[in-house]
Amino acid sequence: MKVTVKKKTPDAAIPVVIGTEFIKLESAMKLANIMPSGGSAKMVIQDSLVEVNGEICTMRGKKLYPGDRFTFEGQTYLITIHAAQ
């Protein structure tokens, strides 16, 4: 009997497009529509429920630049810059 094993690939990151040099973590969470307000984003960040680039982050004002990733509730988001048309 032949068994084929496929490696499970992680879900692709959801892009969060910014038009500035950086964005603060709490603002990125609001922009990605995963938090309704800065206050709720502040609470989940301070409760150590958010990872930035693979490490738990408790700084709501953490600056995220294009290429940075943050993860909340198992979903990863990728900061990208708006490409000129």
C-alpha positions in Angstrom: 0.0 0.0 0.0 1.4 3.4 -1.0 0.8 6.4 1.2 1.3 9.9 0.1 2.0 12.5 2.7 1.5 16.1 2.0 3.0 18.8 4.2 0.4 21.1 5.4 1.2 24.6 4.3 0.3 27.5 6.5 -2.5 29.8 5.3 -1.3 32.6 3.2 -0.9 36.0 4.9 -3.6 38.5 4.3 -2.1 41.7 2.9 -2.6 45.0 4.8 -1.9 47.7 2.3 -0.5 51.0 3.6 0.4 54.2 1.8 2.9 55.5 4.4 6.4 54.5 5.6 5.0 52.6 8.6 1.8 51.9 10.5 1.3 51.3 14.3 0.2 47.9 15.3 -3.2 49.0 16.7 -3.9 51.0 13.5 -2.9 48.0 11.4 -5.4 45.8 13.3 -8.2 48.4 12.7 -7.2 48.8 9.0 -7.4 45.0 8.6 -10.9 45.1 10.0 -10.1 42.7 12.8 -10.7 45.2 15.6 -13.5 47.8 15.7 -11.6 50.4 17.7 -8.2 51.3 19.0 -9.4 50.5 22.5 -10.2 46.9 21.7 -6.9 46.5 19.8 -5.1 47.9 22.8 -6.7 45.3 25.1 -5.8 42.2 22.9 -2.3 43.6 22.4 -1.7 44.1 26.1 -3.1 40.7 26.9 -0.2 39.2 24.8 -2.6 37.8 22.1 -0.8 39.3 19.1 2.5 38.3 17.6 4.7 40.5 15.4 7.2 38.7 13.2 6.8 35.5 15.3 7.2 37.1 18.7 4.5 38.2 21.2 4.2 41.9 21.2 2.6 44.0 23.9 3.4 47.4 22.4 0.3 48.8 20.7 2.4 51.6 19.2 4.9 49.1 17.6 5.8 50.4 14.2 5.2 48.0 11.4 7.0 48.4 8.1 6.3 46.8 4.7 7.4 43.1 5.0 6.5 42.9 8.7 3.8 40.3 9.7 1.5 40.2 12.7 -0.7 37.3 13.8 -3.9 37.3 15.7 -6.2 34.3 16.4 -4.2 32.1 14.1 -4.4 34.4 11.1 -1.3 36.2 9.7 -1.4 39.6 8.1 1.4 41.0 6.0 2.1 44.7 5.8 2.6 45.8 2.2 3.0 49.2 0.5 0.7 50.6 -2.1 2.3 50.1 -5.5 2.3 53.1 -7.8 0.1 52.5 -10.8 
